[in-house]
Amino acid sequence: MLAVVVTILAAFAVAAVLYFVLKRSTTLLLNSVVGVLILFGLDWLNILPEPGVPITLGAVLVCAFGGLPGVLALVGLHFLGLNI
């Protein structure tokens, strides 16, 4: 009987941890997609002065991991003359 109770409590604990991890990961995924889309949008619309932020693997990774703050950091570095 005790083993059944412990198993049920462990299942609830695993379910709670998975819920919070997946809830947080969807927010991070959405932020990453928005960052990459904004990076490509800035390049496609030619909003920045020529030459724009170069689309490199490093720039895409910064935007994917950083999201919107990553794009802002890339634009700031671009204006300082540093390209990733």
N, C-alpha and C positions, 0 to 999 in steps of 0.2 A: 504494500500500500504506500509506503514511504517513497519507493522508487517512482511510482506513478506521479506523485505530487511533485517530486524533484524534477521529473521530466517535463511536466506541464509548466512549472516555473521557468525552467531553462528555455523552453520553446517561446514563452512570453518575453523573456529577456532578449532572445535572438531577434524576435519579431520587432521589438521596440528599437533595438540598435539598427536594424535594417531600415526601419521607417525613417529614423532621423538621418541616416547616411544618404538614403535615396532622396529625401526631401532637400538636403543641402546640395547634393550633386546636380539636381535639376536646375537649381539657381546658378551654380557655377557653369553648367553647360550653356544656359541661356546667355550669361554674361560673355562667355567665350564667343559664341556665335555672333552676338551683337558687335563685339570688338572687331572680329574679322570682317564682318559686313561693312562696318564704318570705314575700316582701312581700305577696302576695295572701292567703296563709294567715294572716298576722298580722292583716290587715284582716277576713278572713272569720270567724275565730275570736274576734275582739274580745279579744285577749290584752292589748293595750295599753290604758291608761286612756282614757276618752273625752275628747276626740275622738281617734281613732287617727291613724296616719300617713296623710295624704291621698294617694290614688293619683292622681298627676298625671303628665304626660309627663316632667317632670324627674325625679321619683322612680323611674319605670320605667327611664329611661335610666341613672340612677346605679346601679340594681340590675343592669341588663343589662351595663354596662361593668365594674362593680365586683364583682358576684357577692355572695357572703356578706359580705365586708368592706364592700361598699356598703350592704347592709341594716343592718349594725351601725352604720355611720356615719349613716344616715338615722334610726335609732331614737335614737341619741345626740343628734343635732340636734333631733329631736322633743322630747326631754326638756328640752332647753335652750330650747325655744320657737321654734326656727327651722324653718320648713317650706320644702321645695324644690318 
